[in-house]
Amino acid sequence: MGGGTGPSVRVEVNPTLLNSHGLTLQNIQSVLSQQNAHEPAGQISDGTTTADIVTNDQISNADQYEPLIIGYKNGAAIRLSDVAEVTEGQSNIRNADI
């Protein structure tokens, strides 16, 4: 058997740090979902034909995720890198090449 998995960004959250800032995994999930929305940005039309304007706002590298603001505490921004280790890896870490 052979094969491989695609690249992925892994976010390993430290629950103690997350809790110390008064945040939850839901806060992180919400921010990550918003950053990876892949939706039409609008439409363009010439009167007879209409087309969606599609942009790819997805981020794909660990260093792009680290500065994301996941919340605020006492007016200071809490960034993903403050509560989690963000690394690049494989989408399925349990696959093994045989």
N, C-alpha and C positions, 0 to 999 in steps of 0.2 A: 504494500500500500504506500501511497505517497500523496503529496499534496501540501498545501500550505494555507495559511490564513492571512487575511489582509491586515494592514497596519491599523493601529488603534491608539487612542490616548487613554491612559488609565489614571483615575483619580482615587487615591487611597486616603480617606479622611481619617483624621485623628479625632475620635469622638470626645476625648477630654478637652482638647482645644476648641472644638466646635461648641461644646456646652459652655465653656468658660466665656464665650462671646455671646451667649444667649441665642445661638442659632441651631437649626435642625438640618437633617439631611434634605428635607423638603425645600429649604431655602436654596441649597446647592442645586438640587434637581431643577428647580424653577429657573435659576440663572442659566444653567447649562442648556435647558430646553429653549430658552429665548435666544441664546447665542447660536443655536443650530437650526433655527427656523429656515425652511427653504420654501418660500412662498412667492408668488408673483408680486412685484413691486408696483405694478400698475398696468395700464393698457395703452396701446397706441392704435389709432384708427384713421383710415383715409375716407371714411364714409361708407365704404362697402365691405372692407375687410378689417377685422379687429384682431390684434395679437397681444398676448401677455408679454410684459417686460419682466424677465426673470433674472434675478441676480443670485449669486452664490455667496451668501454672507456667512457660510459655515467656516469655522476655524478648525484647523486640522493638526496643529503642532502644540506640544505641551507648553512651550514658552509663550504661546498666545493665550492659553487658558489661565496661567498663573496670576496675572494681574487683574482678572475679573473681580469686580466688587460683588460680594455675596451678601453684604449687610453693613450696618453701621452700629457703632457702640460709642456713646458719649461724643457723637459728632465725627468720629474718625471712621474712615472706610476700612472694612475688613475684607481682605482679598483672599481668593481661593488659596494662594500659596501660604497664607497665615495659618490655615487649618488642615491642609492636605499636601501630600506629595503627588505631583503631577508628572507622569513619565510617559514616554512613547514605548509601545510594545506591539504585540500581536492581538488581534481581536479575540482569539480563543487561546488562552494560555494553557489549556488542558489538552490541546492537540499534541500528538507526538508523531514524528516521521518514523515509519518502521521500514 
